[in-house]
């Protein structure tokens, strides 16, 4: 039985019609997240997959018992049996495949980021706005159980006036990542792949846009392999993020307000904790609270842990939301406009990392800024922000 971020049964009613899904792009996320999530739900079935790698196609059709496979994504889009598609191709191909999906009359689930440039984002949004089809960006962390609980607590003003958020997103290198993930211009690096989730979560949790951002990045085997970000939101909050690829796994957030702090560890079943202003880290009271909190959360988390944990469940929940919107013709959250707003912040962060000074998000370049080595003279010349027209 699949469970949502709130713990409810994700199996749909018998009266719901079956939605037939095709998956375009059969990489790691499709194989280990989306396809297992889809197979855990009722009233949805994966009928076809498409990828340019024949060995990958053979492996996935066998592993997930999928009857059709295509080497050309257009072949899948021409399949009349397919109702909706998941676009899980490299980011630099998002616009081409997504527009073709809408032209083919398929409901569209598009992995994050929405696209690389704002022009691409705008073309996708315009096409979607002129279509009756359902369209959604895959910001799965919006459906993470602990994020949902934290959002409710924040809206209930448990923290009072919000002051600061600090995010940490780091992960290991598996050694088999595709080459495009190593290059910024193709959509790789932590400032694009990881930060887009972080920027969307800040906006989702605090209901406030990011106005200004400063980023530093370090490139090793990958471009933008490690980065730090400092930002200011429209509500006055300050925000920081630490992002790195090729190290230990971590995915945490700390949110500070006048009335205390929320700590969210998205890999832990007991990873949402509140600390009052009087709490002392490591003190006896804090240790006892952590122990009793873990014991309290354990019984409720047993089933989710057996199914892979809350992180995996977030993919099930986002797919449930998408399929339910198709079946009942209801509005979606995590819209293409949400994807555009997150990508505009990404573009500002990338520009800041290249140019060496803070960037106002509304003045961000409309395309990815190339990786450059900072030179004092070039940096001084680049301070003329007229190079980045103030467009939406």
Secondary structure, DSSP 8 states (H G I E B T S, - for coil): --B-TTS-B----TTS--EEEEEE--SHHIIIIIHHHHHTSSSEEEEEEE-S-HHHHHHHHHHTT--EEESSHHHHHT-TT--EEEE-S-GGGHHHHHHHHHHTT-EEEEESSS-SSHHHHHHHHHHHHTSSS-EEEE-GGGG-HHHHHHHHHHHTTTT-SEEEEEEEEEE---S---GGGG-GGGT-SHHHHTHHHHHHHHHHHH---EEEEEEEEE-SSSTT-EEEEEEEETTS-EEEEEEEESS--EEEEEEEETTEEEEEETT-TT-EEEE-TT--TTSHHHHHHHHHHHHHHHHHHHHHHHTT-HHHHHHHHHHHHHHHHHHHT---SS-HHHHHHHHHHHHHHHHHHHHSS-EEGGG--SS--------HHHHHHHT-GGGS----
